[in-house]
Amino acid sequence: MFKTKDLLGIKDLTADEINHILDTASGFKDVLARDIKKVPALRGKTVVNLFFEPSTRTRTSFELAAKRLSTDVVNFSVTTSSITKGETLRDTALSIQALGADFVVVRHGTAGVPHFLSGVLKASVINAGDGTNEHPTQALLDFFTIRSHKGKIEGLNVVIVGDIAHSRVAKSNIYGLIKLGANVRLICPPTLMPAEINKRNVEVFNSIEQGIKDADVVMALRIQMERQGKGFFPSLEEYFDLYGLTGERLRLAKDDAIVMHPGPINRGVEIASDVADGRQSVVLEQVTNGLAVRMAVLYLLSGVKE
């Protein structure tokens, strides 16, 4: 299914390829519902998690996905590696490949690192987030969750509210949702809206009350404090007052609208606790679906090299 050995971004995939991944993930979600949640599909393969940034959900999800497929898993610790002694990223990656890695899952604070490694390694490289560029498997699990609840994505009004400019999750979602036929609305302060956004087929709102009307899906994004400088908005309190997803604002969306968030959640900043924990929230379901989606990605990538 994959045209290349790697998954570097949603931007590189067609709508048919995205849907094939989601269909494959549906089968693996059925596996995860069994008493025995393990299949021998990738027995003998090795997955290396190469994370240069902190992660809870993504790293654990990839590790569990690999183990559910019966692969061996190595979690690479940057702080105890030879990188601290001056070894280059290229040499580190080649050493990992020499030890027999079949898949390298990489997260890095610099955009383009997975693309660089894909040209160096024979192993399949999976982008687990690179700088402010993309986070393809997060977007795929978002699409899977939306489709599970709505039956389709085409024609849905999907609202993304938050730090659009610094969010790799937003970028991957925008690429994919447009390809899948959704009506994409972006809501954030002007200072957090990418300058090139007018080149995308999206609607832009600076008012959450206007943008959220009749939404089928509302996705709140985390404020990326570690990636942005100061001065994008006066304070976190003012941001919540103007752009926080509250119960009152959610009532402007459709009654059956679902609420999403890629995590980690900053309660009282981008989303109110009663909304995050409310009946319309599918935040924890997103985490569960991420396991099935990442199993599907590993499985489908393994077929490229057969």
C-alpha positions, -999 to +999 in steps of 0.1 A: +000+000+000+028+024+009+047+037-020+079+041+000+094+023+030+087+053+053+058+073+068+071+108+070+039+129+067+002+131+058+012+156+031+027+127+011-004+104+013-034+103-010-070+100+003-071+063-008-039+056+011-052+073+043-085+053+040-066+020+036-046+027+067-079+034+086-095+002+072-065-018+083-066-002+118-102-013+121-091-049+119-064-044+145-089-027+169-109-059+168-077-077+178-073-054+208-108-063+220-098-100+224-086-116+255-053-124+238-043-091+223-012-103+204-007-115+169+025-129+153+023-107+122+057-091+126+075-118+147+113-115+144+112-078+135+128-050+156+114-016+163+136+012+178+119+042+194+143+071+189+128+100+209+147+132+214+117+149+230+095+140+259+065+118+252+040+097+271+012+087+247+031+085+214+061+066+227+041+042+248+016+037+220+043+027+195+059+004+220+026-014+228+017-015+191+050-032+182+046-057+211+011-065+200+025-074+166+052-096+183+082-075+175+112-068+196+112-032+209+142-010+220+136+023+236+166+045+228+175+069+257+192+100+244+205+111+278+225+079+282+236+075+246+268+084+228+251+115+215+261+132+248+297+124+238+294+142+205+283+114+182+263+126+152+227+117+146+237+100+114+262+078+131+238+070+159+212+059+134+236+038+114+247+020+146+211+013+154+206-001+119+237-022+122+222-039+152+192-051+131+165-024+134+137-029+109+117+002+120+130+034+135+103+056+151+118+091+155+106+122+173+128+153+172+125+190+179+139+199+145+117+197+114+130+174+087+150+150+109+129+119+099+132+129+063+170+130+067+171+096+084+149+081+057+177+088+032+203+073+054+187+041+067+174+010+050+150+006+079+115+021+077+114+055+093+082+066+110+078+103+119+065+105+155+067+143+154+093+166+139+095+202+152+065+222+140+063+202+108+041+171+111+028+143+134+012+119+109+002+090+132-016+115+155-036+128+126-044+092+114-058+083+148-078+115+148-093+105+114-100+070+127-118+084+157-139+108+137-148+081+112-157+057+140-182+082+154-195+099+123-192+071+097-175+094+073-153+125+071-164+140+038-187+169+043-182+172+081-175+206+097-143+201+116-131+229+138-095+232+151-090+258+178-057+267+194-020+272+186-022+265+148+012+281+140+033+259+162+012+227+161+025+198+140-008+180+149-027+208+133-007+207+101-011+170+096-048+172+103-053+200+079-035+181+051-055+150+057-089+165+064-089+185+032-079+154+012-108+135+029-133+161+020-140+178+054-148+215+058-119+227+079-123+258+102-093+272+121-098+294+152-070+312+171-056+347+178-041+363+146-007+360+162-010+322+163-023+318+127+003+308+101+010+335+076+007+311+046-027+297+058-045+316+030-030+291+006-050+263+022-087+255+015-098+264+051-119+289+068-102+312+093-119+327+124-106+349+152-138+344+172-144+310+187-182+317+189-184+323+152-162+295+141-177+267+163-213+272+151-228+239+137-195+221+141-195+182+139-160+179+154-142+203+177-105+197+182-087+218+208-049+221+206-024+225+233-006+259+236+029+251+225+048+271+251+080+252+245+080+261+208+069+297+209+085+328+221+068+354+243+042+379+232+017+358+212-010+367+237-010+386+270-016+357+294-029+321+296-059+335+316-068+359+288-063+331+262-089+309+280-113+338+284-112+344+246-105+310+231-109+283+257-134+255+249-161+258+275-195+241+279-212+273+269-192+276+237-196+239+229-234+243+229-230+264+197-218+233+179-241+205+168-257+185+197-238+154+186-205+171+181-174+153+194-146+170+213-110+160+206-076+169+220-042+154+211-029+158+246-014+165+270-044+186+281-038+219+299-071+222+318-083+257+322-061+270+294-073+255+261-102+234+274-124+234+306-124+203+327-161+197+324-157+196+286-126+174+287-144+149+309-179+154+294-202+131+274-190+146+241-153+141+248-135+113+229-100+122+242-093+089+259-107+070+229-082+088+207-054+073+229-069+038+225-074+042+187-038+053+184-027+018+193-047+003+165-035+029+140+001+024+148-002-013+145-017-008+111+012+015+100+039-009+112+021-038+095+016-020+062+051-006+061+065-041+066+049-052+033+069-026+013+101-046+019+088-081+014 
